[in-house]
Amino acid sequence: TTVYIKGVEPLNLNEKNESTSVDIRIFQLKDDSAFMALPFDQLWADKGAALGGDKLGEVKQITVYGGPATAEPRPIELGDLNKDCRFVGIMALYPKSDGKGEQRVVVTASDAGSVVFELTGYRIDAKK
């Protein structure tokens, strides 16, 4: 399975109003409720160990860089999803929030390859 990631400037602005990169983690999930409910900092710090049996396989971490909105999304190969994987969840490690969106998103495993995960500002969205 391939997921598509795109960073759109302005992205993760620093104190000089420059776009900076963002690390994300991609999770294969049996169930998404704990992924969305657990505190973000706890999930990031323990790489999803708090998810217990809902976390399937290894967590993939990549760095996303900002670019123009017209840029093509970057394909990220996840390989074969675990047979029990029902959801794909992505967390974006921003140092702060602007209150304009979420820092994590979940889609069904069947939709994971047909959406673009777009990072902009201090949020991540799944766009059809």
N, C-alpha and C positions, 0 to 999 in steps of 0.2 A: 504494500500500500504506500502510495506517495501522498504527502500533504503539501499544500502550497502556502508559503509564508511571504508576506510583503511588508516592509517597513516604509511608511510614508512620512516625509518631513512635513511639519515639525514633529520630531520624535525625541522624547525624553530630554527636553531642553535643560542645559546646564545654566549656571549663573550668568553666563555671557550670552544667553539666548541661542546657543549653538545646539544642533541636534547631535545626540550621542547614541551609541549602540545600546541594545537591550538584550540580556540573556533570557532565553525561554527554555522551558522544560516541557516535553511532550510525554504524556502518560497514556498507556493502554489501561482501560478500566472495565471491570465487570459491572460495576454500578457507579453512578455519578453523584449520589446524594452526599456521601462523606467528602468527596473532592470539593464540592461547592460549599459545604457547611463548615469544614474545619478552618481554623485561623490560617490565613495565607502564610504568615511567617513560620508557623509550625510545619506546614506541608513543605515549604521550600527548604527549611533547615534540615529536616530528616529525609529529604528526597522522596517523600510519599510513604515512608514506613508506617505512619499513623493510619494509612488507608487499609492496612492489613491485607486480607485476601482480595480486596477490590482492585489493588494495583497488580497488574499482570506484566511480567517481563521487566526488562530494564527501561529506565527513564532515559530519554534522549535529550541532551542539552545542546543548544546552538546559540550563536550570537546573531542578532538581526541588526542590520544597518539601515538607516533611513535613505530614502531616495524620492524621486518624483512620483506622484500618484499614477502617472502613465507607465511606470516601469512594470515589466513582467514579474509575476511572483516567482519566488525561488522554490524549486521542488526539493523536498526533503524526503528521502526514502526511509520508510520505517520497516521495510521487509514484510514478511508475512505476519499479520496480526495474530496474537494468541487466539486459539479456537474459542475461548470464553469471552473475548473482548466484545463488549457491546457499545462502548463509548471511547472517544479520544478526547482527552482534556489537555489544555495548554495553559501554562502559567507564564506570565511575563513579569520579570523582576524589575520594577520601577522603584526608584528611591522615594517617590512620593506619588500622591494621587491628586488629580484636579477635580475629582468628583463628577467627571463627565462620562464615566464608563467603568467597565470592569477590568481587572487585571488577570482574570482567568476566564476561560470559555470552554464549553463542552459541546460536542456534536456526536450524533450517533456514528458508530463505526462505519455504517453503510454510506453516510454522507461525507466522511472525512476527506475523501479524495475529490469531492465535487464542489468544495467551498474554498475560498481564499481566506486565510487567517491574516487579518490586516492589523498591524500595530501602528498607531499614530497618537500623538500627544502622550498621554500616560495610560492608554487603554488598549485592549485587544478585542476585535470583533470577528465573527465568522460571517463572510459575505458570500451570497450565492452568485 
